[in-house]
Amino acid sequence: MFTIEHEFDATIITLVDDGAVPLQEDVVVAAFAECITVEQYDPRTRKTHKITLSMEQLRDLGAALDLPEGAYTLKSLKD
């Protein structure tokens, strides 16, 4: 299950783990104009961990999900 909320400066997507036990904590993805943040609460440390990806890193991650093992460089459509 997931939710989508549009706020003033970001789109917030919350991914809720409703799969098999043991369940993981919710993952919150915030999409801003210049970056994407991914947050998840860790109950063991009682801290929320945040990762920030540039838009280029997000593009590369999306491409990597459909590619076999290897090293790649994506070219711009402008090239």
PyMOL Python script that loads the backbone (N, CA, C, O; Angstrom):
from pymol import cmd

cmd.read_pdbstr("""\
ATOM      1  N   MET A   1       0.842  -1.172   0.000  1.00  0.00           N
ATOM      2  CA  MET A   1       0.000   0.000   0.000  1.00  0.00           C
ATOM      3  C   MET A   1       0.886   1.232   0.000  1.00  0.00           C
ATOM      4  O   MET A   1       1.984   1.214   0.555  1.00  0.00           O
ATOM      5  N   PHE A   2       0.407   2.313  -0.627  1.00  0.00           N
ATOM      6  CA  PHE A   2       1.141   3.567  -0.583  1.00  0.00           C
ATOM      7  C   PHE A   2       0.166   4.733  -0.637  1.00  0.00           C
ATOM      8  O   PHE A   2      -0.978   4.598  -1.070  1.00  0.00           O
ATOM      9  N   THR A   3       0.654   5.878  -0.185  1.00  0.00           N
ATOM     10  CA  THR A   3      -0.138   7.102  -0.262  1.00  0.00           C
ATOM     11  C   THR A   3       0.668   8.148  -1.022  1.00  0.00           C
ATOM     12  O   THR A   3       1.898   8.099  -1.047  1.00  0.00           O
ATOM     13  N   ILE A   4      -0.042   9.104  -1.645  1.00  0.00           N
ATOM     14  CA  ILE A   4       0.589  10.215  -2.352  1.00  0.00           C
ATOM     15  C   ILE A   4      -0.062  11.498  -1.854  1.00  0.00           C
ATOM     16  O   ILE A   4      -1.287  11.613  -1.822  1.00  0.00           O
ATOM     17  N   GLU A   5       0.771  12.463  -1.466  1.00  0.00           N
ATOM     18  CA  GLU A   5       0.283  13.765  -1.014  1.00  0.00           C
ATOM     19  C   GLU A   5       1.065  14.844  -1.743  1.00  0.00           C
ATOM     20  O   GLU A   5       2.285  14.746  -1.874  1.00  0.00           O
ATOM     21  N   HIS A   6       0.383  15.859  -2.212  1.00  0.00           N
ATOM     22  CA  HIS A   6       1.040  16.991  -2.862  1.00  0.00           C
ATOM     23  C   HIS A   6       1.064  18.144  -1.877  1.00  0.00           C
ATOM     24  O   HIS A   6       0.019  18.635  -1.452  1.00  0.00           O
ATOM     25  N   GLU A   7       2.267  18.572  -1.517  1.00  0.00           N
ATOM     26  CA  GLU A   7       2.438  19.707  -0.613  1.00  0.00           C
ATOM     27  C   GLU A   7       2.966  20.891  -1.414  1.00  0.00           C
ATOM     28  O   GLU A   7       3.174  20.791  -2.623  1.00  0.00           O
ATOM     29  N   PHE A   8       3.178  21.998  -0.741  1.00  0.00           N
ATOM     30  CA  PHE A   8       3.604  23.228  -1.423  1.00  0.00           C
ATOM     31  C   PHE A   8       4.873  23.034  -2.242  1.00  0.00           C
ATOM     32  O   PHE A   8       4.924  23.433  -3.405  1.00  0.00           O
ATOM     33  N   ASP A   9       5.902  22.424  -1.647  1.00  0.00           N
ATOM     34  CA  ASP A   9       7.197  22.329  -2.322  1.00  0.00           C
ATOM     35  C   ASP A   9       7.630  20.904  -2.656  1.00  0.00           C
ATOM     36  O   ASP A   9       8.747  20.698  -3.131  1.00  0.00           O
ATOM     37  N   ALA A  10       6.761  19.916  -2.415  1.00  0.00           N
ATOM     38  CA  ALA A  10       7.174  18.530  -2.649  1.00  0.00           C
ATOM     39  C   ALA A  10       5.966  17.626  -2.835  1.00  0.00           C
ATOM     40  O   ALA A  10       4.853  17.938  -2.412  1.00  0.00           O
ATOM     41  N   THR A  11       6.222  16.505  -3.478  1.00  0.00           N
ATOM     42  CA  THR A  11       5.259  15.411  -3.529  1.00  0.00           C
ATOM     43  C   THR A  11       5.767  14.355  -2.566  1.00  0.00           C
ATOM     44  O   THR A  11       6.927  13.951  -2.655  1.00  0.00           O
ATOM     45  N   ILE A  12       4.925  13.896  -1.644  1.00  0.00           N
ATOM     46  CA  ILE A  12       5.317  12.941  -0.617  1.00  0.00           C
ATOM     47  C   ILE A  12       4.643  11.606  -0.901  1.00  0.00           C
ATOM     48  O   ILE A  12       3.419  11.524  -0.997  1.00  0.00           O
ATOM     49  N   ILE A  13       5.451  10.565  -1.034  1.00  0.00           N
ATOM     50  CA  ILE A  13       4.950   9.205  -1.230  1.00  0.00           C
ATOM     51  C   ILE A  13       5.345   8.394  -0.008  1.00  0.00           C
ATOM     52  O   ILE A  13       6.520   8.365   0.359  1.00  0.00           O
ATOM     53  N   THR A  14       4.393   7.742   0.622  1.00  0.00           N
ATOM     54  CA  THR A  14       4.671   6.886   1.772  1.00  0.00           C
ATOM     55  C   THR A  14       4.376   5.444   1.373  1.00  0.00           C
ATOM     56  O   THR A  14       3.264   5.111   0.963  1.00  0.00           O
ATOM     57  N   LEU A  15       5.392   4.600   1.501  1.00  0.00           N
ATOM     58  CA  LEU A  15       5.263   3.177   1.182  1.00  0.00           C
ATOM     59  C   LEU A  15       5.052   2.414   2.480  1.00  0.00           C
ATOM     60  O   LEU A  15       5.907   2.441   3.366  1.00  0.00           O
ATOM     61  N   VAL A  16       3.920   1.736   2.595  1.00  0.00           N
ATOM     62  CA  VAL A  16       3.566   0.986   3.796  1.00  0.00           C
ATOM     63  C   VAL A  16       3.782  -0.498   3.504  1.00  0.00           C
ATOM     64  O   VAL A  16       3.244  -1.030   2.533  1.00  0.00           O
ATOM     65  N   ASP A  17       4.565  -1.158   4.342  1.00  0.00           N
ATOM     66  CA  ASP A  17       4.834  -2.584   4.155  1.00  0.00           C
ATOM     67  C   ASP A  17       3.637  -3.378   4.653  1.00  0.00           C
ATOM     68  O   ASP A  17       3.412  -3.492   5.858  1.00  0.00           O
ATOM     69  N   ASP A  18       2.872  -3.923   3.717  1.00  0.00           N
ATOM     70  CA  ASP A  18       1.726  -4.754   4.110  1.00  0.00           C
ATOM     71  C   ASP A  18       1.911  -6.172   3.594  1.00  0.00           C
ATOM     72  O   ASP A  18       0.945  -6.877   3.301  1.00  0.00           O
ATOM     73  N   GLY A  19       3.180  -6.579   3.489  1.00  0.00           N
ATOM     74  CA  GLY A  19       3.510  -7.926   3.022  1.00  0.00           C
ATOM     75  C   GLY A  19       3.584  -8.916   4.164  1.00  0.00           C
ATOM     76  O   GLY A  19       2.907  -8.764   5.182  1.00  0.00           O
ATOM     77  N   ALA A  20       4.400  -9.914   3.988  1.00  0.00           N
ATOM     78  CA  ALA A  20       4.545 -10.965   4.990  1.00  0.00           C
ATOM     79  C   ALA A  20       5.333 -10.455   6.200  1.00  0.00           C
ATOM     80  O   ALA A  20       6.161  -9.552   6.089  1.00  0.00           O
ATOM     81  N   VAL A  21       5.057 -11.043   7.324  1.00  0.00           N
ATOM     82  CA  VAL A  21       5.755 -10.715   8.571  1.00  0.00           C
ATOM     83  C   VAL A  21       7.173 -11.275   8.480  1.00  0.00           C
ATOM     84  O   VAL A  21       7.311 -12.376   7.947  1.00  0.00           O
ATOM     85  N   PRO A  22       8.232 -10.627   8.945  1.00  0.00           N
ATOM     86  CA  PRO A  22       8.215  -9.373   9.711  1.00  0.00           C
ATOM     87  C   PRO A  22       8.084  -8.162   8.790  1.00  0.00           C
ATOM     88  O   PRO A  22       8.712  -8.089   7.734  1.00  0.00           O
ATOM     89  N   LEU A  23       7.262  -7.229   9.214  1.00  0.00           N
ATOM     90  CA  LEU A  23       7.028  -6.017   8.438  1.00  0.00           C
ATOM     91  C   LEU A  23       8.124  -4.994   8.693  1.00  0.00           C
ATOM     92  O   LEU A  23       8.685  -4.929   9.787  1.00  0.00           O
ATOM     93  N   GLN A  24       8.421  -4.200   7.679  1.00  0.00           N
ATOM     94  CA  GLN A  24       9.399  -3.124   7.805  1.00  0.00           C
ATOM     95  C   GLN A  24       8.671  -1.813   8.086  1.00  0.00           C
ATOM     96  O   GLN A  24       7.473  -1.687   7.835  1.00  0.00           O
ATOM     97  N   GLU A  25       9.412  -0.841   8.611  1.00  0.00           N
ATOM     98  CA  GLU A  25       8.844   0.489   8.864  1.00  0.00           C
ATOM     99  C   GLU A  25       8.493   1.162   7.542  1.00  0.00           C
ATOM    100  O   GLU A  25       9.043   0.818   6.496  1.00  0.00           O
ATOM    101  N   ASP A  26       7.572   2.124   7.595  1.00  0.00           N
ATOM    102  CA  ASP A  26       7.183   2.872   6.396  1.00  0.00           C
ATOM    103  C   ASP A  26       8.406   3.558   5.785  1.00  0.00           C
ATOM    104  O   ASP A  26       9.342   3.929   6.493  1.00  0.00           O
ATOM    105  N   VAL A  27       8.382   3.718   4.467  1.00  0.00           N
ATOM    106  CA  VAL A  27       9.402   4.475   3.750  1.00  0.00           C
ATOM    107  C   VAL A  27       8.719   5.718   3.194  1.00  0.00           C
ATOM    108  O   VAL A  27       7.677   5.626   2.545  1.00  0.00           O
ATOM    109  N   VAL A  28       9.315   6.881   3.453  1.00  0.00           N
ATOM    110  CA  VAL A  28       8.756   8.144   2.988  1.00  0.00           C
ATOM    111  C   VAL A  28       9.684   8.723   1.927  1.00  0.00           C
ATOM    112  O   VAL A  28      10.860   8.977   2.186  1.00  0.00           O
ATOM    113  N   VAL A  29       9.138   8.929   0.724  1.00  0.00           N
ATOM    114  CA  VAL A  29       9.898   9.496  -0.391  1.00  0.00           C
ATOM    115  C   VAL A  29       9.349  10.890  -0.648  1.00  0.00           C
ATOM    116  O   VAL A  29       8.155  11.057  -0.900  1.00  0.00           O
ATOM    117  N   ALA A  30      10.225  11.896  -0.583  1.00  0.00           N
ATOM    118  CA  ALA A  30       9.818  13.277  -0.849  1.00  0.00           C
ATOM    119  C   ALA A  30      10.506  13.746  -2.124  1.00  0.00           C
ATOM    120  O   ALA A  30      11.734  13.755  -2.208  1.00  0.00           O
ATOM    121  N   ALA A  31       9.709  14.135  -3.117  1.00  0.00           N
ATOM    122  CA  ALA A  31      10.246  14.592  -4.393  1.00  0.00           C
ATOM    123  C   ALA A  31      10.181  16.113  -4.455  1.00  0.00           C
ATOM    124  O   ALA A  31       9.100  16.700  -4.481  1.00  0.00           O
ATOM    125  N   PHE A  32      11.343  16.735  -4.479  1.00  0.00           N
ATOM    126  CA  PHE A  32      11.470  18.182  -4.610  1.00  0.00           C
ATOM    127  C   PHE A  32      11.924  18.494  -6.031  1.00  0.00           C
ATOM    128  O   PHE A  32      12.196  17.573  -6.801  1.00  0.00           O
ATOM    129  N   ALA A  33      12.010  19.761  -6.394  1.00  0.00           N
ATOM    130  CA  ALA A  33      12.451  20.141  -7.741  1.00  0.00           C
ATOM    131  C   ALA A  33      13.898  19.742  -7.993  1.00  0.00           C
ATOM    132  O   ALA A  33      14.255  19.379  -9.114  1.00  0.00           O
ATOM    133  N   GLU A  34      14.745  19.806  -6.948  1.00  0.00           N
ATOM    134  CA  GLU A  34      16.179  19.583  -7.147  1.00  0.00           C
ATOM    135  C   GLU A  34      16.706  18.252  -6.618  1.00  0.00           C
ATOM    136  O   GLU A  34      17.838  17.879  -6.927  1.00  0.00           O
ATOM    137  N   CYS A  35      15.915  17.529  -5.830  1.00  0.00           N
ATOM    138  CA  CYS A  35      16.397  16.271  -5.256  1.00  0.00           C
ATOM    139  C   CYS A  35      15.234  15.407  -4.778  1.00  0.00           C
ATOM    140  O   CYS A  35      14.077  15.828  -4.772  1.00  0.00           O
ATOM    141  N   ILE A  36      15.577  14.202  -4.383  1.00  0.00           N
ATOM    142  CA  ILE A  36      14.630  13.245  -3.808  1.00  0.00           C
ATOM    143  C   ILE A  36      15.204  12.814  -2.464  1.00  0.00           C
ATOM    144  O   ILE A  36      16.395  12.521  -2.367  1.00  0.00           O
ATOM    145  N   THR A  37      14.370  12.772  -1.427  1.00  0.00           N
ATOM    146  CA  THR A  37      14.831  12.221  -0.156  1.00  0.00           C
ATOM    147  C   THR A  37      14.045  10.956   0.158  1.00  0.00           C
ATOM    148  O   THR A  37      12.858  10.845  -0.151  1.00  0.00           O
ATOM    149  N   VAL A  38      14.739  10.002   0.781  1.00  0.00           N
ATOM    150  CA  VAL A  38      14.129   8.742   1.198  1.00  0.00           C
ATOM    151  C   VAL A  38      14.400   8.602   2.691  1.00  0.00           C
ATOM    152  O   VAL A  38      15.553   8.658   3.118  1.00  0.00           O
ATOM    153  N   GLU A  39      13.353   8.419   3.487  1.00  0.00           N
ATOM    154  CA  GLU A  39      13.496   8.310   4.942  1.00  0.00           C
ATOM    155  C   GLU A  39      12.834   7.036   5.451  1.00  0.00           C
ATOM    156  O   GLU A  39      11.801   6.605   4.938  1.00  0.00           O
ATOM    157  N   GLN A  40      13.459   6.437   6.484  1.00  0.00           N
ATOM    158  CA  GLN A  40      12.856   5.286   7.151  1.00  0.00           C
ATOM    159  C   GLN A  40      13.288   5.299   8.610  1.00  0.00           C
ATOM    160  O   GLN A  40      14.462   5.495   8.923  1.00  0.00           O
ATOM    161  N   TYR A  41      12.325   5.089   9.492  1.00  0.00           N
ATOM    162  CA  TYR A  41      12.589   5.026  10.929  1.00  0.00           C
ATOM    163  C   TYR A  41      13.197   3.670  11.267  1.00  0.00           C
ATOM    164  O   TYR A  41      12.743   2.635  10.779  1.00  0.00           O
ATOM    165  N   ASP A  42      14.231   3.686  12.109  1.00  0.00           N
ATOM    166  CA  ASP A  42      14.878   2.453  12.578  1.00  0.00           C
ATOM    167  C   ASP A  42      14.541   2.274  14.055  1.00  0.00           C
ATOM    168  O   ASP A  42      15.084   2.994  14.893  1.00  0.00           O
ATOM    169  N   PRO A  43      13.660   1.332  14.397  1.00  0.00           N
ATOM    170  CA  PRO A  43      13.260   1.161  15.798  1.00  0.00           C
ATOM    171  C   PRO A  43      14.395   0.683  16.699  1.00  0.00           C
ATOM    172  O   PRO A  43      14.343   0.888  17.912  1.00  0.00           O
ATOM    173  N   ARG A  44      15.417   0.052  16.130  1.00  0.00           N
ATOM    174  CA  ARG A  44      16.544  -0.409  16.947  1.00  0.00           C
ATOM    175  C   ARG A  44      17.354   0.757  17.488  1.00  0.00           C
ATOM    176  O   ARG A  44      17.782   0.739  18.642  1.00  0.00           O
ATOM    177  N   THR A  45      17.567   1.777  16.653  1.00  0.00           N
ATOM    178  CA  THR A  45      18.349   2.940  17.079  1.00  0.00           C
ATOM    179  C   THR A  45      17.463   4.117  17.472  1.00  0.00           C
ATOM    180  O   THR A  45      17.946   5.119  17.998  1.00  0.00           O
ATOM    181  N   ARG A  46      16.163   3.988  17.213  1.00  0.00           N
ATOM    182  CA  ARG A  46      15.193   5.056  17.476  1.00  0.00           C
ATOM    183  C   ARG A  46      15.538   6.330  16.708  1.00  0.00           C
ATOM    184  O   ARG A  46      15.333   7.436  17.209  1.00  0.00           O
ATOM    185  N   LYS A  47      16.060   6.174  15.497  1.00  0.00           N
ATOM    186  CA  LYS A  47      16.415   7.307  14.648  1.00  0.00           C
ATOM    187  C   LYS A  47      15.811   7.108  13.264  1.00  0.00           C
ATOM    188  O   LYS A  47      15.591   5.983  12.815  1.00  0.00           O
ATOM    189  N   THR A  48      15.554   8.215  12.614  1.00  0.00           N
ATOM    190  CA  THR A  48      15.116   8.175  11.223  1.00  0.00           C
ATOM    191  C   THR A  48      16.332   8.406  10.344  1.00  0.00           C
ATOM    192  O   THR A  48      17.076   9.366  10.544  1.00  0.00           O
ATOM    193  N   HIS A  49      16.533   7.534   9.376  1.00  0.00           N
ATOM    194  CA  HIS A  49      17.659   7.656   8.456  1.00  0.00           C
ATOM    195  C   HIS A  49      17.160   8.295   7.167  1.00  0.00           C
ATOM    196  O   HIS A  49      16.114   7.922   6.635  1.00  0.00           O
ATOM    197  N   LYS A  50      17.933   9.273   6.671  1.00  0.00           N
ATOM    198  CA  LYS A  50      17.552   9.981   5.452  1.00  0.00           C
ATOM    199  C   LYS A  50      18.665   9.869   4.422  1.00  0.00           C
ATOM    200  O   LYS A  50      19.844  10.026   4.740  1.00  0.00           O
ATOM    201  N   ILE A  51      18.269   9.596   3.181  1.00  0.00           N
ATOM    202  CA  ILE A  51      19.182   9.560   2.049  1.00  0.00           C
ATOM    203  C   ILE A  51      18.679  10.599   1.048  1.00  0.00           C
ATOM    204  O   ILE A  51      17.482  10.672   0.770  1.00  0.00           O
ATOM    205  N   THR A  52      19.599  11.400   0.509  1.00  0.00           N
ATOM    206  CA  THR A  52      19.247  12.395  -0.491  1.00  0.00           C
ATOM    207  C   THR A  52      19.881  12.011  -1.819  1.00  0.00           C
ATOM    208  O   THR A  52      21.087  11.776  -1.894  1.00  0.00           O
ATOM    209  N   LEU A  53      19.064  11.948  -2.865  1.00  0.00           N
ATOM    210  CA  LEU A  53      19.535  11.620  -4.206  1.00  0.00           C
ATOM    211  C   LEU A  53      19.334  12.833  -5.109  1.00  0.00           C
ATOM    212  O   LEU A  53      18.300  13.498  -5.053  1.00  0.00           O
ATOM    213  N   SER A  54      20.342  13.114  -5.947  1.00  0.00           N
ATOM    214  CA  SER A  54      20.150  14.147  -6.967  1.00  0.00           C
ATOM    215  C   SER A  54      19.207  13.588  -8.027  1.00  0.00           C
ATOM    216  O   SER A  54      18.954  12.384  -8.074  1.00  0.00           O
ATOM    217  N   MET A  55      18.701  14.456  -8.861  1.00  0.00           N
ATOM    218  CA  MET A  55      17.813  13.996  -9.926  1.00  0.00           C
ATOM    219  C   MET A  55      18.561  13.062 -10.887  1.00  0.00           C
ATOM    220  O   MET A  55      17.965  12.142 -11.446  1.00  0.00           O
ATOM    221  N   GLU A  56      19.862  13.298 -11.078  1.00  0.00           N
ATOM    222  CA  GLU A  56      20.663  12.429 -11.931  1.00  0.00           C
ATOM    223  C   GLU A  56      20.821  11.043 -11.315  1.00  0.00           C
ATOM    224  O   GLU A  56      20.753  10.036 -12.020  1.00  0.00           O
ATOM    225  N   GLN A  57      21.031  10.990  -9.998  1.00  0.00           N
ATOM    226  CA  GLN A  57      21.136   9.700  -9.315  1.00  0.00           C
ATOM    227  C   GLN A  57      19.817   8.939  -9.402  1.00  0.00           C
ATOM    228  O   GLN A  57      19.816   7.723  -9.591  1.00  0.00           O
ATOM    229  N   LEU A  58      18.706   9.636  -9.268  1.00  0.00           N
ATOM    230  CA  LEU A  58      17.398   8.987  -9.382  1.00  0.00           C
ATOM    231  C   LEU A  58      17.198   8.433 -10.789  1.00  0.00           C
ATOM    232  O   LEU A  58      16.698   7.320 -10.954  1.00  0.00           O
ATOM    233  N   ARG A  59      17.584   9.202 -11.799  1.00  0.00           N
ATOM    234  CA  ARG A  59      17.502   8.731 -13.191  1.00  0.00           C
ATOM    235  C   ARG A  59      18.324   7.462 -13.379  1.00  0.00           C
ATOM    236  O   ARG A  59      17.857   6.500 -13.989  1.00  0.00           O
ATOM    237  N   ASP A  60      19.559   7.461 -12.851  1.00  0.00           N
ATOM    238  CA  ASP A  60      20.430   6.295 -12.967  1.00  0.00           C
ATOM    239  C   ASP A  60      19.856   5.087 -12.231  1.00  0.00           C
ATOM    240  O   ASP A  60      19.936   3.963 -12.725  1.00  0.00           O
ATOM    241  N   LEU A  61      19.280   5.315 -11.055  1.00  0.00           N
ATOM    242  CA  LEU A  61      18.668   4.222 -10.301  1.00  0.00           C
ATOM    243  C   LEU A  61      17.523   3.609 -11.080  1.00  0.00           C
ATOM    244  O   LEU A  61      17.411   2.385 -11.163  1.00  0.00           O
ATOM    245  N   GLY A  62      16.676   4.441 -11.649  1.00  0.00           N
ATOM    246  CA  GLY A  62      15.561   3.946 -12.448  1.00  0.00           C
ATOM    247  C   GLY A  62      16.031   3.118 -13.628  1.00  0.00           C
ATOM    248  O   GLY A  62      15.444   2.080 -13.933  1.00  0.00           O
ATOM    249  N   ALA A  63      17.085   3.568 -14.297  1.00  0.00           N
ATOM    250  CA  ALA A  63      17.628   2.819 -15.430  1.00  0.00           C
ATOM    251  C   ALA A  63      18.261   1.508 -14.973  1.00  0.00           C
ATOM    252  O   ALA A  63      18.133   0.487 -15.649  1.00  0.00           O
ATOM    253  N   ALA A  64      18.941   1.533 -13.833  1.00  0.00           N
ATOM    254  CA  ALA A  64      19.650   0.346 -13.336  1.00  0.00           C
ATOM    255  C   ALA A  64      18.700  -0.791 -12.984  1.00  0.00           C
ATOM    256  O   ALA A  64      19.095  -1.956 -13.033  1.00  0.00           O
ATOM    257  N   LEU A  65      17.477  -0.480 -12.636  1.00  0.00           N
ATOM    258  CA  LEU A  65      16.528  -1.525 -12.258  1.00  0.00           C
ATOM    259  C   LEU A  65      16.216  -2.476 -13.403  1.00  0.00           C
ATOM    260  O   LEU A  65      15.776  -3.602 -13.169  1.00  0.00           O
ATOM    261  N   ASP A  66      16.439  -2.034 -14.647  1.00  0.00           N
ATOM    262  CA  ASP A  66      16.105  -2.851 -15.814  1.00  0.00           C
ATOM    263  C   ASP A  66      17.331  -3.337 -16.582  1.00  0.00           C
ATOM    264  O   ASP A  66      17.187  -3.835 -17.699  1.00  0.00           O
ATOM    265  N   LEU A  67      18.524  -3.207 -16.022  1.00  0.00           N
ATOM    266  CA  LEU A  67      19.735  -3.582 -16.740  1.00  0.00           C
ATOM    267  C   LEU A  67      20.446  -4.750 -16.067  1.00  0.00           C
ATOM    268  O   LEU A  67      20.318  -4.939 -14.857  1.00  0.00           O
ATOM    269  N   PRO A  68      21.203  -5.544 -16.848  1.00  0.00           N
ATOM    270  CA  PRO A  68      21.994  -6.624 -16.254  1.00  0.00           C
ATOM    271  C   PRO A  68      23.225  -6.062 -15.546  1.00  0.00           C
ATOM    272  O   PRO A  68      23.515  -4.870 -15.642  1.00  0.00           O
ATOM    273  N   GLU A  69      23.935  -6.916 -14.846  1.00  0.00           N
ATOM    274  CA  GLU A  69      25.147  -6.541 -14.125  1.00  0.00           C
ATOM    275  C   GLU A  69      26.133  -5.855 -15.061  1.00  0.00           C
ATOM    276  O   GLU A  69      26.286  -6.264 -16.212  1.00  0.00           O
ATOM    277  N   GLY A  70      26.807  -4.805 -14.567  1.00  0.00           N
ATOM    278  CA  GLY A  70      27.800  -4.101 -15.372  1.00  0.00           C
ATOM    279  C   GLY A  70      27.930  -2.666 -14.930  1.00  0.00           C
ATOM    280  O   GLY A  70      27.308  -2.253 -13.951  1.00  0.00           O
ATOM    281  N   ALA A  71      28.748  -1.888 -15.655  1.00  0.00           N
ATOM    282  CA  ALA A  71      28.940  -0.465 -15.382  1.00  0.00           C
ATOM    283  C   ALA A  71      28.403   0.308 -16.588  1.00  0.00           C
ATOM    284  O   ALA A  71      28.665  -0.070 -17.730  1.00  0.00           O
ATOM    285  N   TYR A  72      27.664   1.374 -16.346  1.00  0.00           N
ATOM    286  CA  TYR A  72      26.983   2.094 -17.422  1.00  0.00           C
ATOM    287  C   TYR A  72      27.120   3.589 -17.239  1.00  0.00           C
ATOM    288  O   TYR A  72      27.306   4.077 -16.124  1.00  0.00           O
ATOM    289  N   THR A  73      27.025   4.318 -18.350  1.00  0.00           N
ATOM    290  CA  THR A  73      26.916   5.767 -18.352  1.00  0.00           C
ATOM    291  C   THR A  73      25.736   6.130 -19.230  1.00  0.00           C
ATOM    292  O   THR A  73      25.675   5.730 -20.393  1.00  0.00           O
ATOM    293  N   LEU A  74      24.808   6.879 -18.685  1.00  0.00           N
ATOM    294  CA  LEU A  74      23.657   7.294 -19.480  1.00  0.00           C
ATOM    295  C   LEU A  74      24.008   8.577 -20.203  1.00  0.00           C
ATOM    296  O   LEU A  74      24.622   9.475 -19.626  1.00  0.00           O
ATOM    297  N   LYS A  75      23.618   8.665 -21.471  1.00  0.00           N
ATOM    298  CA  LYS A  75      23.846   9.868 -22.249  1.00  0.00           C
ATOM    299  C   LYS A  75      22.573  10.692 -22.299  1.00  0.00           C
ATOM    300  O   LYS A  75      21.466  10.154 -22.323  1.00  0.00           O
ATOM    301  N   SER A  76      22.744  11.986 -22.312  1.00  0.00           N
ATOM    302  CA  SER A  76      21.620  12.898 -22.431  1.00  0.00           C
ATOM    303  C   SER A  76      21.046  12.833 -23.836  1.00  0.00           C
ATOM    304  O   SER A  76      21.772  12.543 -24.787  1.00  0.00           O
ATOM    305  N   LEU A  77      19.766  13.097 -23.979  1.00  0.00           N
ATOM    306  CA  LEU A  77      19.150  13.155 -25.296  1.00  0.00           C
ATOM    307  C   LEU A  77      19.713  14.294 -26.123  1.00  0.00           C
ATOM    308  O   LEU A  77      19.589  14.296 -27.348  1.00  0.00           O
ATOM    309  N   LYS A  78      20.336  15.273 -25.456  1.00  0.00           N
ATOM    310  CA  LYS A  78      20.937  16.433 -26.138  1.00  0.00           C
ATOM    311  C   LYS A  78      22.214  16.051 -26.859  1.00  0.00           C
ATOM    312  O   LYS A  78      22.593  16.718 -27.822  1.00  0.00           O
ATOM    313  N   ASP A  79      22.901  14.980 -26.414  1.00  0.00           N
ATOM    314  CA  ASP A  79      24.199  14.576 -26.998  1.00  0.00           C
ATOM    315  C   ASP A  79      24.039  13.974 -28.379  1.00  0.00           C
ATOM    316  O   ASP A  79      25.027  13.586 -29.002  1.00  0.00           O
TER     317      ASP A  79
END
""", "prot")
cmd.dss("prot")
cmd.show_as("cartoon", "prot")
cmd.util.cbc("prot")
cmd.orient("prot")
